[in-house]
Amino acid sequence: MEHFINNGDGFIQITCYFCFEPFEVNLEVSSESFFKNSEIIDCAICCNPNKIDYEVEENCISNLLVTNGND
């Protein structure tokens, strides 16, 4: 599980899988009680693709994993 910072404004700060720099992403958090989702988001610093797998429980991100988005 990755460490992430929830800024409270809908954005999450994660660390890039490639350059290890922090950047913010906006992940979908719906009103469903539980769901899993994956997104590919390019790093704002180095532009490499980060695959973000996450779980949402009761409108909060409970688990988050950042991996290589090139796979």
N, C-alpha and C positions, 0 to 999 in steps of 0.2 A: 504494500500500500504506500502510495506517495504522500508526502506531506504537502498540504495545500492551505492557502489562506483564503477564507471566505470574507470578502470585503463588505458584505451585507447589502450591496447595491446590485446584485445579480451577477457580478463578476467574481471569478476565482483566480487567484494568483498561483500559477504552477511553475515548475522548473523544466526548461527545455531538455529533452532527452539527449540532444546533440551538443549544444554549447553550454549547458548548465546555467544559463541566465534565467532569471525569473521574468515572466510576462503574464498579462491578464487575458483570460478567455471568458466568454459568456456561454455557459452551458444550460441546456434546456432542463428546467425543473418544473414539472407539471403538478397538477393537483392529485394525480393518482397516488395511492398509498405506497406502492413499491414498483419500481421498474429499473431495468438495466439499459444502458445506452452506450454506443461507441461513436466517436467523432474523430475526424482527421482535421487538425488545425495547424497551419504553418506558424512557426515561431516568428514573433515580431522582430527578433534581433537577427537571426541567421537564415530565416526563411525555410528551414527544413521541416518536413511534415512530422508532427507528433500525433500518435494515435492515443486518444484518451478514452479509456474504458471506465465507466462510473456507474454507481448504483444510487438511486434516490429512494429514501424512506421518509414518508410524512413531510414532503416538500423540502427536505434537506439532503445534501450529498453525503452519503455515509461511507462509501469506498471510492477510491480514485486511483487509477494506475496509468502512468504515461510511458509509452513504449515507442519503438521505431515505426513510423507511419509508412515506411517504404515496403513493408511486408505485404 
